[in-house]
């Protein structure tokens, strides 16, 4: 089974929440902290729940999201 890691670059994220709306697992929320540009960037709540669908990364207008896959033997 593969595990996925979602990385959101908080310096590029403008907090539009398109990724949160696109996520079928609803594991992306807007942060409560403000980045250097004055935005509340997205963050992951349950990294282990990510299915690797890439919907968040594909919809991000700023390219702030990367998905990494780690294959694990079961």
N, C-alpha and C positions, 0 to 999 in steps of 0.2 A: 504494500500500500504506500502511496506517495504522501508526503507531508508538504505543505506549502507555507511559505512565509511572505507576508505582505509587508512591503516597506513603503512608507509615505514620507516624502521629503517635506518636512514642515516649513522649510524656507520657500518652497515653490507653491505650496497649497494655499489657495485663496478662500477656502471654506465654502465652496459653492454647494456642497453636499450632493453632487451628481453621483459620486461613488457610493454614498450611503443609500441613495434611492435605487441604484442599480444592483447592489449586493443582494443575492437571493437568500443569504444566511443572516442578513441584517447585523453584521459584526463591525460595521464602520459607523462611527459617530463623530460629531464635531467636538473638538477638545474644548475644555474650559479655559485653557491658557491662550494668550495672544502671542503671535509670532512677531518678529522684528518689523514686519510690514503692516501690522495692525489687524491681522486676520486670525480667526480661530481655525487652525488646521484640523483636518480629519485625523482620526486615530483608530486603531484596531482594538476591539474589546476582547475577542476570543480568537487569538491567532490559530489555535488548534482546530477550530471549526471551519477554516477556509477550505473550500473545495477546489480552488485553483481555476475557477471559471474565467478569470481575467476581465469580467464585466466592469469592474471598478477602474482598472487600468485603461481599458479601451475608451471609456467615457470621460476620463480626466482630461479637460481641455489644456492643462498645464504640464502634462507628462510627469506629474509628481509621484506616481504610483508604479512600483515594480513588484512583480511576483516571482518568487524563486521556488523551485521544486527540489525537494530532497527525497530521493528514492530510499526506502527502507525495506529491508527484507523482513518478512513475517514468518 
